[in-house]
């Protein structure tokens, strides 16, 4: 009865871990959750005020399918101001979160059997979205020594005659790594040799960069403009996860194709959220930078603490609010009950059930030797979470 396409898709492991943690918490167990990719800040007040005004003003109806013109103009202005990129508002499609922008972009670009190159560790939905669109994920495993970033040679080696899309995420979920200008230039030089390959650049963590300014692939390889889809949104930088507002900026033909799909699948995002998004891009970023500075302090703390745990190594990420420590030294060890922890999933379930720490296994991201910890939590939770991780690992033999 269920389609083969639906059967081929795996549920999100990040959501599964979060659900398990909430279930244990409801049962009365003390849980420290470092699993969710969600800022622990409130949406800035001036953004909320704009949404409240929209409600009180009766702005309750449908907007244009691609988003209200004022919001798309604000996004166009932002892309020019912050990124030096020129997009007509007609090239912008506002979506129900950046996840939808990603999924609809793949639906617009892929035919059955087309290949999508995805560096691992990757965000959990990239491979599954590719399958839903009829494509084939081609996962390229990177390494800890290179901060889990794909090299130009790895990219070139992965390209075949069926390659249609290259996915890049910087700052990265799950690692927090940011590609440097030189690294992006080198990747761009490879892609210039393959004019039929499109690029999807996921830049949702753009405002959470700790050293220097955010750089995307179009800043270093403007020649790729006509085949690049830029994905962004409001959830991470503005602490607007529940508002469900994202967007893509793309060549007109791709934007039009996505708009057609969206018109039949969901139509525009919430009118109230759109008013909030317009305010976010038109007003000061002071609150955004204050959140970023707080994340930086937490990053410095958690990286230092992780590297003091025996058998754990962690590089210092340049952005987002995740760390992805290598825990391979603890795999295949046994718990005090004699259970062997063969995988990072086994390890994370053990930490959750026995020590009350929720982390996401690297298996979910295509890198079996790591785990993802989110530091979008209070310092008190981070201290306790590190303590539970250290105690949990110390009991393994």
C-alpha atoms as a printed R data frame, in Angstrom:
    type eleno elety resid chain resno      x      y       z
1   ATOM     1    CA   UNK     A     1  0.000  0.000   0.000
2   ATOM     2    CA   UNK     A     2  2.818  2.430   0.881
3   ATOM     3    CA   UNK     A     3  4.836  3.742  -2.066
4   ATOM     4    CA   UNK     A     4  8.408  2.591  -2.648
5   ATOM     5    CA   UNK     A     5  9.473  6.231  -2.484
6   ATOM     6    CA   UNK     A     6  8.038  6.665   1.013
7   ATOM     7    CA   UNK     A     7  9.543  3.363   2.127
8   ATOM     8    CA   UNK     A     8 12.986  4.470   0.923
9   ATOM     9    CA   UNK     A     9 13.015  7.510   3.199
10  ATOM    10    CA   UNK     A    10 14.376  7.325   6.746
11  ATOM    11    CA   UNK     A    11 12.861  9.421   9.553
12  ATOM    12    CA   UNK     A    12 14.965 12.236  10.986
13  ATOM    13    CA   UNK     A    13 17.245 10.836  13.697
14  ATOM    14    CA   UNK     A    14 17.617 14.261  15.299
15  ATOM    15    CA   UNK     A    15 13.858 14.388  15.821
16  ATOM    16    CA   UNK     A    16 13.846 10.787  17.065
17  ATOM    17    CA   UNK     A    17 16.493 11.558  19.699
18  ATOM    18    CA   UNK     A    18 14.620 14.684  20.766
19  ATOM    19    CA   UNK     A    19 11.367 12.726  21.033
20  ATOM    20    CA   UNK     A    20 13.047 10.008  23.131
21  ATOM    21    CA   UNK     A    21 14.571 12.622  25.403
22  ATOM    22    CA   UNK     A    22 11.189 14.294  25.906
23  ATOM    23    CA   UNK     A    23  9.584 10.938  26.638
24  ATOM    24    CA   UNK     A    24 12.163 10.144  29.328
25  ATOM    25    CA   UNK     A    25 11.778 13.628  30.768
26  ATOM    26    CA   UNK     A    26  8.006 13.140  31.022
27  ATOM    27    CA   UNK     A    27  8.701  9.942  32.944
28  ATOM    28    CA   UNK     A    28 10.572 12.012  35.512
29  ATOM    29    CA   UNK     A    29 14.151 11.298  34.399
30  ATOM    30    CA   UNK     A    30 16.613 14.176  34.519
31  ATOM    31    CA   UNK     A    31 17.622 14.908  30.917
32  ATOM    32    CA   UNK     A    32 20.160 17.379  29.612
33  ATOM    33    CA   UNK     A    33 19.409 17.819  25.917
34  ATOM    34    CA   UNK     A    34 22.228 18.946  23.668
35  ATOM    35    CA   UNK     A    35 20.528 17.514  20.606
36  ATOM    36    CA   UNK     A    36 18.289 20.250  19.224
37  ATOM    37    CA   UNK     A    37 19.382 22.686  16.531
38  ATOM    38    CA   UNK     A    38 17.377 25.508  18.040
39  ATOM    39    CA   UNK     A    39 18.579 28.764  19.616
40  ATOM    40    CA   UNK     A    40 17.595 29.061  23.256
41  ATOM    41    CA   UNK     A    41 16.884 32.781  22.836
42  ATOM    42    CA   UNK     A    42 13.546 34.469  22.280
43  ATOM    43    CA   UNK     A    43 12.769 36.118  18.951
44  ATOM    44    CA   UNK     A    44 13.839 39.800  19.234
45  ATOM    45    CA   UNK     A    45 11.018 42.017  20.511
46  ATOM    46    CA   UNK     A    46 10.819 44.350  17.525
47  ATOM    47    CA   UNK     A    47 10.186 41.357  15.239
48  ATOM    48    CA   UNK     A    48  7.409 40.070  17.501
49  ATOM    49    CA   UNK     A    49  5.925 43.581  17.614
50  ATOM    50    CA   UNK     A    50  5.738 43.679  13.821
51  ATOM    51    CA   UNK     A    51  3.852 40.379  13.809
52  ATOM    52    CA   UNK     A    52  1.452 41.571  16.513
53  ATOM    53    CA   UNK     A    53  0.799 44.750  14.544
54  ATOM    54    CA   UNK     A    54  0.058 42.672  11.441
55  ATOM    55    CA   UNK     A    55 -2.485 40.645  13.398
56  ATOM    56    CA   UNK     A    56 -4.110 43.731  14.887
57  ATOM    57    CA   UNK     A    57 -4.175 45.416  11.477
58  ATOM    58    CA   UNK     A    58 -6.078 42.475  10.021
59  ATOM    59    CA   UNK     A    59 -3.266 41.190   7.803
60  ATOM    60    CA   UNK     A    60 -4.797 37.717   7.859
61  ATOM    61    CA   UNK     A    61 -5.167 36.651   4.249
62  ATOM    62    CA   UNK     A    62 -3.187 34.799   1.616
63  ATOM    63    CA   UNK     A    63 -0.163 36.511   0.120
64  ATOM    64    CA   UNK     A    64  1.380 35.915  -3.276
65  ATOM    65    CA   UNK     A    65  2.544 32.331  -3.671
66  ATOM    66    CA   UNK     A    66  6.218 33.357  -3.697
67  ATOM    67    CA   UNK     A    67  5.846 35.732  -0.746
68  ATOM    68    CA   UNK     A    68  4.624 39.270  -0.380
69  ATOM    69    CA   UNK     A    69  6.512 41.783  -2.582
70  ATOM    70    CA   UNK     A    70  7.694 43.802   0.424
71  ATOM    71    CA   UNK     A    71  9.414 40.793   1.974
72  ATOM    72    CA   UNK     A    72 11.042 39.715  -1.276
73  ATOM    73    CA   UNK     A    73 12.293 43.273  -1.772
74  ATOM    74    CA   UNK     A    74 13.713 43.258   1.779
75  ATOM    75    CA   UNK     A    75 15.488 39.970   1.027
76  ATOM    76    CA   UNK     A    76 16.819 41.377  -2.253
77  ATOM    77    CA   UNK     A    77 18.135 44.441  -0.411
78  ATOM    78    CA   UNK     A    78 19.709 42.232   2.275
79  ATOM    79    CA   UNK     A    79 21.494 40.039  -0.285
80  ATOM    80    CA   UNK     A    80 22.969 43.138  -1.923
81  ATOM    81    CA   UNK     A    81 23.899 44.762   1.383
82  ATOM    82    CA   UNK     A    82 25.332 41.764   3.241
83  ATOM    83    CA   UNK     A    83 26.512 39.499   0.429
84  ATOM    84    CA   UNK     A    84 27.159 41.746  -2.557
85  ATOM    85    CA   UNK     A    85 24.717 39.681  -4.630
86  ATOM    86    CA   UNK     A    86 22.165 41.122  -7.010
87  ATOM    87    CA   UNK     A    87 18.770 39.413  -7.198
88  ATOM    88    CA   UNK     A    88 15.515 40.761  -8.544
89  ATOM    89    CA   UNK     A    89 12.629 40.067  -6.124
90  ATOM    90    CA   UNK     A    90 11.163 37.806  -8.813
91  ATOM    91    CA   UNK     A    91 14.178 35.500  -8.314
92  ATOM    92    CA   UNK     A    92 13.273 34.974  -4.653
93  ATOM    93    CA   UNK     A    93 10.783 32.404  -3.362
94  ATOM    94    CA   UNK     A    94  9.716 32.604   0.291
95  ATOM    95    CA   UNK     A    95  8.998 29.206   1.799
96  ATOM    96    CA   UNK     A    96  7.741 27.478   4.938
97  ATOM    97    CA   UNK     A    97 11.237 27.253   6.398
98  ATOM    98    CA   UNK     A    98 14.588 26.754   4.677
99  ATOM    99    CA   UNK     A    99 13.951 22.995   4.715
100 ATOM   100    CA   UNK     A   100 11.112 23.481   2.235
101 ATOM   101    CA   UNK     A   101 13.314 25.683   0.047
102 ATOM   102    CA   UNK     A   102 15.856 22.859  -0.076
103 ATOM   103    CA   UNK     A   103 13.306 20.152  -0.802
104 ATOM   104    CA   UNK     A   104 11.487 22.084  -3.518
105 ATOM   105    CA   UNK     A   105 14.811 23.055  -5.133
106 ATOM   106    CA   UNK     A   106 15.743 19.397  -5.460
107 ATOM   107    CA   UNK     A   107 12.306 18.603  -6.874
108 ATOM   108    CA   UNK     A   108 12.807 21.369  -9.430
109 ATOM   109    CA   UNK     A   109 16.302 20.243 -10.448
110 ATOM   110    CA   UNK     A   110 16.356 16.439 -10.355
111 ATOM   111    CA   UNK     A   111 15.115 13.772 -12.720
112 ATOM   112    CA   UNK     A   112 15.046 10.126 -11.680
113 ATOM   113    CA   UNK     A   113 18.567  8.791 -11.241
114 ATOM   114    CA   UNK     A   114 20.318 12.164 -11.193
115 ATOM   115    CA   UNK     A   115 23.172 12.243  -8.680
116 ATOM   116    CA   UNK     A   116 23.648 14.736  -5.868
117 ATOM   117    CA   UNK     A   117 27.112 15.052  -4.311
118 ATOM   118    CA   UNK     A   118 26.756 15.474  -0.554
119 ATOM   119    CA   UNK     A   119 29.842 15.876   1.682
120 ATOM   120    CA   UNK     A   120 29.598 13.993   4.967
121 ATOM   121    CA   UNK     A   121 28.983 14.835   7.738
122 ATOM   122    CA   UNK     A   122 25.809 16.282   6.225
123 ATOM   123    CA   UNK     A   123 22.554 17.637   7.572
124 ATOM   124    CA   UNK     A   124 20.282 14.650   8.038
125 ATOM   125    CA   UNK     A   125 17.660 15.679   5.479
126 ATOM   126    CA   UNK     A   126 19.932 16.170   2.447
127 ATOM   127    CA   UNK     A   127 20.095 12.505   1.498
128 ATOM   128    CA   UNK     A   128 16.428 11.832   2.207
129 ATOM   129    CA   UNK     A   129 15.238 14.888   0.264
130 ATOM   130    CA   UNK     A   130 17.338 13.697  -2.656
131 ATOM   131    CA   UNK     A   131 15.613 10.310  -2.552
132 ATOM   132    CA   UNK     A   132 12.162 11.924  -2.380
133 ATOM   133    CA   UNK     A   133 13.019 13.911  -5.525
134 ATOM   134    CA   UNK     A   134 14.034 10.706  -7.319
135 ATOM   135    CA   UNK     A   135 17.740 11.421  -7.146
136 ATOM   136    CA   UNK     A   136 20.676  9.374  -5.922
137 ATOM   137    CA   UNK     A   137 22.745 10.693  -3.002
138 ATOM   138    CA   UNK     A   138 26.484 10.389  -3.625
139 ATOM   139    CA   UNK     A   139 27.999 10.769  -0.167
140 ATOM   140    CA   UNK     A   140 31.635 11.844   0.044
141 ATOM   141    CA   UNK     A   141 33.106 11.142   3.455
142 ATOM   142    CA   UNK     A   142 35.474 13.867   4.662
143 ATOM   143    CA   UNK     A   143 37.853 13.622   7.619
144 ATOM   144    CA   UNK     A   144 38.418 15.119  11.041
145 ATOM   145    CA   UNK     A   145 41.919 16.332  10.138
146 ATOM   146    CA   UNK     A   146 40.424 18.666   7.522
147 ATOM   147    CA   UNK     A   147 37.619 19.821   9.855
148 ATOM   148    CA   UNK     A   148 35.233 17.639   7.842
149 ATOM   149    CA   UNK     A   149 35.401 19.774   4.686
150 ATOM   150    CA   UNK     A   150 35.398 18.322   1.179
151 ATOM   151    CA   UNK     A   151 38.556 18.907  -0.849
152 ATOM   152    CA   UNK     A   152 38.629 19.925  -4.524
153 ATOM   153    CA   UNK     A   153 40.093 16.523  -5.419
154 ATOM   154    CA   UNK     A   154 37.347 14.676  -3.577
155 ATOM   155    CA   UNK     A   155 34.731 16.748  -5.374
156 ATOM   156    CA   UNK     A   156 36.298 16.159  -8.776
157 ATOM   157    CA   UNK     A   157 36.604 12.425  -8.139
158 ATOM   158    CA   UNK     A   158 32.911 12.157  -7.197
159 ATOM   159    CA   UNK     A   159 31.588 13.776 -10.365
160 ATOM   160    CA   UNK     A   160 30.106 11.491 -13.018
161 ATOM   161    CA   UNK     A   161 28.014 12.012 -16.129
162 ATOM   162    CA   UNK     A   162 24.904 11.694 -13.918
163 ATOM   163    CA   UNK     A   163 25.927 14.411 -11.441
164 ATOM   164    CA   UNK     A   164 23.312 17.158 -11.362
165 ATOM   165    CA   UNK     A   165 23.774 18.932  -8.014
166 ATOM   166    CA   UNK     A   166 26.536 19.664  -5.522
167 ATOM   167    CA   UNK     A   167 25.322 20.465  -1.996
168 ATOM   168    CA   UNK     A   168 27.403 22.695   0.252
169 ATOM   169    CA   UNK     A   169 26.562 23.957   3.743
170 ATOM   170    CA   UNK     A   170 28.704 26.675   5.340
171 ATOM   171    CA   UNK     A   171 28.624 27.219   8.277
172 ATOM   172    CA   UNK     A   172 27.972 23.520   8.557
173 ATOM   173    CA   UNK     A   173 25.321 21.575  10.335
174 ATOM   174    CA   UNK     A   174 26.472 19.316  12.035
175 ATOM   175    CA   UNK     A   175 30.122 20.373  12.407
176 ATOM   176    CA   UNK     A   176 30.061 24.175  12.590
177 ATOM   177    CA   UNK     A   177 32.950 24.286  10.114
178 ATOM   178    CA   UNK     A   178 33.137 27.206   7.686
179 ATOM   179    CA   UNK     A   179 34.801 27.027   4.282
180 ATOM   180    CA   UNK     A   180 37.434 29.703   3.806
181 ATOM   181    CA   UNK     A   181 37.490 32.024   0.812
182 ATOM   182    CA   UNK     A   182 40.430 30.072  -0.652
183 ATOM   183    CA   UNK     A   183 38.683 26.726  -0.164
184 ATOM   184    CA   UNK     A   184 35.529 27.989  -1.851
185 ATOM   185    CA   UNK     A   185 37.576 29.399  -4.717
186 ATOM   186    CA   UNK     A   186 39.194 26.009  -5.283
187 ATOM   187    CA   UNK     A   187 35.857 24.192  -5.190
188 ATOM   188    CA   UNK     A   188 34.471 26.762  -7.601
189 ATOM   189    CA   UNK     A   189 37.371 26.141  -9.966
190 ATOM   190    CA   UNK     A   190 36.403 22.469 -10.107
191 ATOM   191    CA   UNK     A   191 32.733 23.244 -10.732
192 ATOM   192    CA   UNK     A   192 33.554 25.667 -13.532
193 ATOM   193    CA   UNK     A   193 34.730 22.660 -15.541
194 ATOM   194    CA   UNK     A   194 31.285 21.037 -15.354
195 ATOM   195    CA   UNK     A   195 28.706 23.499 -16.722
196 ATOM   196    CA   UNK     A   196 25.742 21.147 -16.254
197 ATOM   197    CA   UNK     A   197 26.136 20.842 -12.473
198 ATOM   198    CA   UNK     A   198 23.986 23.041 -10.237
199 ATOM   199    CA   UNK     A   199 25.047 24.136  -6.772
200 ATOM   200    CA   UNK     A   200 22.789 24.358  -3.735
201 ATOM   201    CA   UNK     A   201 24.443 26.570  -1.127
202 ATOM   202    CA   UNK     A   202 22.811 26.245   2.297
203 ATOM   203    CA   UNK     A   203 23.688 29.409   4.235
204 ATOM   204    CA   UNK     A   204 21.089 29.268   6.998
205 ATOM   205    CA   UNK     A   205 23.758 29.857   9.696
206 ATOM   206    CA   UNK     A   206 25.136 32.935   7.951
207 ATOM   207    CA   UNK     A   207 24.782 35.250  10.949
208 ATOM   208    CA   UNK     A   208 26.445 32.826  13.365
209 ATOM   209    CA   UNK     A   209 30.064 33.174  12.255
210 ATOM   210    CA   UNK     A   210 32.632 33.893  14.933
211 ATOM   211    CA   UNK     A   211 35.797 34.901  13.071
212 ATOM   212    CA   UNK     A   212 35.403 37.386  10.237
213 ATOM   213    CA   UNK     A   213 32.448 37.663   7.901
214 ATOM   214    CA   UNK     A   214 30.407 34.905   6.298
215 ATOM   215    CA   UNK     A   215 31.548 33.930   2.824
216 ATOM   216    CA   UNK     A   216 29.459 31.906   0.390
217 ATOM   217    CA   UNK     A   217 30.531 30.239  -2.818
218 ATOM   218    CA   UNK     A   218 29.058 33.008  -4.981
219 ATOM   219    CA   UNK     A   219 31.347 35.561  -3.343
220 ATOM   220    CA   UNK     A   220 34.359 33.612  -4.611
221 ATOM   221    CA   UNK     A   221 32.955 32.128  -7.832
222 ATOM   222    CA   UNK     A   222 30.446 34.622  -9.291
223 ATOM   223    CA   UNK     A   223 30.629 32.705 -12.580
224 ATOM   224    CA   UNK     A   224 28.443 30.057 -10.934
225 ATOM   225    CA   UNK     A   225 25.565 32.518 -10.386
226 ATOM   226    CA   UNK     A   226 23.417 31.153 -13.217
227 ATOM   227    CA   UNK     A   227 23.406 27.652 -11.722
228 ATOM   228    CA   UNK     A   228 23.467 28.281  -7.979
229 ATOM   229    CA   UNK     A   229 20.519 28.165  -5.594
230 ATOM   230    CA   UNK     A   230 21.172 30.092  -2.386
231 ATOM   231    CA   UNK     A   231 19.184 28.829   0.609
232 ATOM   232    CA   UNK     A   232 18.622 30.932   3.701
233 ATOM   233    CA   UNK     A   233 16.025 31.827   6.285
234 ATOM   234    CA   UNK     A   234 15.253 33.384   9.632
235 ATOM   235    CA   UNK     A   235 15.197 30.453  12.062
236 ATOM   236    CA   UNK     A   236 18.788 30.357  13.288
237 ATOM   237    CA   UNK     A   237 20.138 33.916  13.174
238 ATOM   238    CA   UNK     A   238 16.948 35.536  14.463
239 ATOM   239    CA   UNK     A   239 15.816 32.708  16.793
240 ATOM   240    CA   UNK     A   240 12.664 32.279  14.704
241 ATOM   241    CA   UNK     A   241 12.473 28.490  14.404
242 ATOM   242    CA   UNK     A   242  8.743 28.219  15.027
243 ATOM   243    CA   UNK     A   243  7.875 31.011  12.611
244 ATOM   244    CA   UNK     A   244  8.687 28.664   9.697
245 ATOM   245    CA   UNK     A   245 10.091 31.207   7.263
246 ATOM   246    CA   UNK     A   246 12.853 30.558   4.758
247 ATOM   247    CA   UNK     A   247 13.649 31.447   1.186
248 ATOM   248    CA   UNK     A   248 15.753 30.711  -1.846
249 ATOM   249    CA   UNK     A   249 17.393 33.057  -4.332
250 ATOM   250    CA   UNK     A   250 18.151 31.557  -7.728
251 ATOM   251    CA   UNK     A   251 18.347 32.118 -11.469
252 ATOM   252    CA   UNK     A   252 14.918 33.061 -12.776
253 ATOM   253    CA   UNK     A   253 14.261 29.704 -14.445
254 ATOM   254    CA   UNK     A   254 14.908 27.783 -11.214
255 ATOM   255    CA   UNK     A   255 12.938 30.251  -9.093
256 ATOM   256    CA   UNK     A   256  9.996 29.911 -11.503
257 ATOM   257    CA   UNK     A   257 10.189 26.112 -11.362
258 ATOM   258    CA   UNK     A   258 10.195 26.117  -7.555
259 ATOM   259    CA   UNK     A   259  7.309 28.590  -7.533
260 ATOM   260    CA   UNK     A   260  5.230 26.221  -9.678
261 ATOM   261    CA   UNK     A   261  5.891 23.332  -7.300
262 ATOM   262    CA   UNK     A   262  5.122 25.455  -4.266
263 ATOM   263    CA   UNK     A   263  1.873 26.692  -5.803
264 ATOM   264    CA   UNK     A   264  0.616 23.110  -5.943
265 ATOM   265    CA   UNK     A   265  2.115 21.795  -2.701
266 ATOM   266    CA   UNK     A   266  1.826 24.442   0.018
267 ATOM   267    CA   UNK     A   267  1.509 27.979  -1.356
268 ATOM   268    CA   UNK     A   268  3.099 30.856   0.565
269 ATOM   269    CA   UNK     A   269  4.278 30.827   4.180
270 ATOM   270    CA   UNK     A   270  2.220 32.459   6.946
271 ATOM   271    CA   UNK     A   271  1.355 36.086   6.257
272 ATOM   272    CA   UNK     A   272  2.172 36.983   9.875
273 ATOM   273    CA   UNK     A   273  5.593 35.323   9.658
274 ATOM   274    CA   UNK     A   274  6.308 37.222   6.465
275 ATOM   275    CA   UNK     A   275  5.642 40.550   8.183
276 ATOM   276    CA   UNK     A   276  8.010 39.466  10.960
277 ATOM   277    CA   UNK     A   277 10.677 38.531   8.407
278 ATOM   278    CA   UNK     A   278 10.383 41.874   6.664
279 ATOM   279    CA   UNK     A   279 10.995 43.628   9.970
280 ATOM   280    CA   UNK     A   280 13.976 41.368  10.742
281 ATOM   281    CA   UNK     A   281 15.809 42.372   7.565
282 ATOM   282    CA   UNK     A   282 14.858 46.049   7.668
283 ATOM   283    CA   UNK     A   283 15.856 46.714  11.267
284 ATOM   284    CA   UNK     A   284 19.081 46.574  13.269
285 ATOM   285    CA   UNK     A   285 21.011 43.314  13.642
286 ATOM   286    CA   UNK     A   286 22.153 44.266  17.150
287 ATOM   287    CA   UNK     A   287 20.168 41.462  18.800
288 ATOM   288    CA   UNK     A   288 21.487 38.945  16.252
289 ATOM   289    CA   UNK     A   289 25.098 39.850  16.983
290 ATOM   290    CA   UNK     A   290 24.466 39.709  20.737
291 ATOM   291    CA   UNK     A   291 23.235 36.123  20.335
292 ATOM   292    CA   UNK     A   292 26.242 35.294  18.178
293 ATOM   293    CA   UNK     A   293 28.649 36.652  20.796
294 ATOM   294    CA   UNK     A   294 26.990 34.526  23.466
295 ATOM   295    CA   UNK     A   295 27.248 31.434  21.258
296 ATOM   296    CA   UNK     A   296 30.958 32.139  20.831
297 ATOM   297    CA   UNK     A   297 31.524 32.070  24.592
298 ATOM   298    CA   UNK     A   298 29.698 28.753  24.820
299 ATOM   299    CA   UNK     A   299 31.682 27.352  21.908
300 ATOM   300    CA   UNK     A   300 34.976 28.219  23.557
301 ATOM   301    CA   UNK     A   301 33.828 26.572  26.778
302 ATOM   302    CA   UNK     A   302 32.528 23.337  25.305
303 ATOM   303    CA   UNK     A   303 35.502 22.804  22.971
304 ATOM   304    CA   UNK     A   304 37.948 23.247  25.845
305 ATOM   305    CA   UNK     A   305 35.989 20.868  28.059
306 ATOM   306    CA   UNK     A   306 35.602 18.202  25.355
307 ATOM   307    CA   UNK     A   307 39.307 18.132  24.622
308 ATOM   308    CA   UNK     A   308 40.014 17.414  28.280
309 ATOM   309    CA   UNK     A   309 38.004 14.166  28.124
310 ATOM   310    CA   UNK     A   310 40.169 11.128  27.486
311 ATOM   311    CA   UNK     A   311 39.539  9.627  24.060
312 ATOM   312    CA   UNK     A   312 37.683 12.667  22.714
313 ATOM   313    CA   UNK     A   313 39.040 15.220  20.269
314 ATOM   314    CA   UNK     A   314 37.224 18.263  18.958
315 ATOM   315    CA   UNK     A   315 38.290 21.085  16.637
316 ATOM   316    CA   UNK     A   316 37.037 24.610  17.239
317 ATOM   317    CA   UNK     A   317 34.237 25.352  14.738
318 ATOM   318    CA   UNK     A   318 34.038 28.771  13.133
319 ATOM   319    CA   UNK     A   319 30.249 29.036  13.055
320 ATOM   320    CA   UNK     A   320 26.748 27.691  13.814
321 ATOM   321    CA   UNK     A   321 26.140 26.325  17.339
322 ATOM   322    CA   UNK     A   322 27.347 22.739  17.117
323 ATOM   323    CA   UNK     A   323 30.452 20.758  17.883
324 ATOM   324    CA   UNK     A   324 31.145 17.391  16.308
325 ATOM   325    CA   UNK     A   325 33.769 15.638  18.423
326 ATOM   326    CA   UNK     A   326 35.493 12.457  17.305
327 ATOM   327    CA   UNK     A   327 34.565  9.694  19.759
328 ATOM   328    CA   UNK     A   328 35.965  6.747  17.776
329 ATOM   329    CA   UNK     A   329 38.211  5.757  20.683
330 ATOM   330    CA   UNK     A   330 35.088  4.809  22.666
331 ATOM   331    CA   UNK     A   331 33.351  2.721  20.022
332 ATOM   332    CA   UNK     A   332 33.238 -1.051  20.473
333 ATOM   333    CA   UNK     A   333 33.669 -0.689  24.205
334 ATOM   334    CA   UNK     A   334 31.291 -2.325  26.670
335 ATOM   335    CA   UNK     A   335 28.938 -0.768  29.186
336 ATOM   336    CA   UNK     A   336 28.983 -1.802  32.863
337 ATOM   337    CA   UNK     A   337 26.131 -4.182  31.925
338 ATOM   338    CA   UNK     A   338 28.299 -5.872  29.299
339 ATOM   339    CA   UNK     A   339 26.566 -4.376  26.267
340 ATOM   340    CA   UNK     A   340 28.921 -3.597  23.386
341 ATOM   341    CA   UNK     A   341 28.502 -0.129  21.850
342 ATOM   342    CA   UNK     A   342 29.370 -0.820  18.241
343 ATOM   343    CA   UNK     A   343 28.065  2.403  16.706
344 ATOM   344    CA   UNK     A   344 27.656  6.060  17.579
345 ATOM   345    CA   UNK     A   345 23.914  5.376  17.728
346 ATOM   346    CA   UNK     A   346 24.509  2.730  20.401
347 ATOM   347    CA   UNK     A   347 26.696  5.164  22.301
348 ATOM   348    CA   UNK     A   348 24.145  7.995  22.167
349 ATOM   349    CA   UNK     A   349 21.302  5.750  23.293
350 ATOM   350    CA   UNK     A   350 23.464  4.572  26.203
351 ATOM   351    CA   UNK     A   351 24.283  8.172  27.175
352 ATOM   352    CA   UNK     A   352 20.604  9.100  27.001
353 ATOM   353    CA   UNK     A   353 19.142  6.138  28.844
354 ATOM   354    CA   UNK     A   354 21.865  5.638  31.462
355 ATOM   355    CA   UNK     A   355 23.247  9.144  31.970
356 ATOM   356    CA   UNK     A   356 20.444 11.467  30.871
357 ATOM   357    CA   UNK     A   357 22.396 13.179  28.082
358 ATOM   358    CA   UNK     A   358 20.775 13.665  24.693
359 ATOM   359    CA   UNK     A   359 23.243 13.926  21.790
360 ATOM   360    CA   UNK     A   360 22.824 13.013  18.126
361 ATOM   361    CA   UNK     A   361 24.849 10.094  16.728
362 ATOM   362    CA   UNK     A   362 27.209 10.729  13.864
363 ATOM   363    CA   UNK     A   363 25.539  7.859  12.012
364 ATOM   364    CA   UNK     A   364 22.645 10.244  11.322
365 ATOM   365    CA   UNK     A   365 25.017 12.598   9.513
366 ATOM   366    CA   UNK     A   366 27.003 10.023   7.560
367 ATOM   367    CA   UNK     A   367 30.035 10.140   9.881
368 ATOM   368    CA   UNK     A   368 29.996  7.120  12.220
369 ATOM   369    CA   UNK     A   369 32.945  8.219  14.377
370 ATOM   370    CA   UNK     A   370 31.447 11.420  15.739
371 ATOM   371    CA   UNK     A   371 28.490 12.789  17.656
372 ATOM   372    CA   UNK     A   372 26.784 16.166  17.407
373 ATOM   373    CA   UNK     A   373 26.349 18.322  20.475
374 ATOM   374    CA   UNK     A   374 24.430 21.585  20.303
375 ATOM   375    CA   UNK     A   375 25.576 24.424  22.510
376 ATOM   376    CA   UNK     A   376 22.341 26.355  21.963
377 ATOM   377    CA   UNK     A   377 21.737 25.724  25.659
378 ATOM   378    CA   UNK     A   378 22.466 27.516  28.911
379 ATOM   379    CA   UNK     A   379 25.940 27.389  30.396
380 ATOM   380    CA   UNK     A   380 24.519 25.450  33.332
381 ATOM   381    CA   UNK     A   381 23.197 22.797  30.948
382 ATOM   382    CA   UNK     A   382 26.500 22.713  29.069
383 ATOM   383    CA   UNK     A   383 28.460 22.177  32.283
384 ATOM   384    CA   UNK     A   384 26.129 19.400  33.404
385 ATOM   385    CA   UNK     A   385 26.052 17.869  29.923
386 ATOM   386    CA   UNK     A   386 29.846 17.689  29.763
387 ATOM   387    CA   UNK     A   387 29.921 16.123  33.213
388 ATOM   388    CA   UNK     A   388 27.427 13.456  32.137
389 ATOM   389    CA   UNK     A   389 29.345 12.777  28.937
390 ATOM   390    CA   UNK     A   390 32.602 12.400  30.848
391 ATOM   391    CA   UNK     A   391 31.024 10.102  33.431
392 ATOM   392    CA   UNK     A   392 29.307  8.025  30.773
393 ATOM   393    CA   UNK     A   393 32.479  7.497  28.750
394 ATOM   394    CA   UNK     A   394 34.551  6.776  31.863
395 ATOM   395    CA   UNK     A   395 32.383  3.751  32.717
396 ATOM   396    CA   UNK     A   396 33.053  2.048  29.357
397 ATOM   397    CA   UNK     A   397 35.588 -0.743  29.148
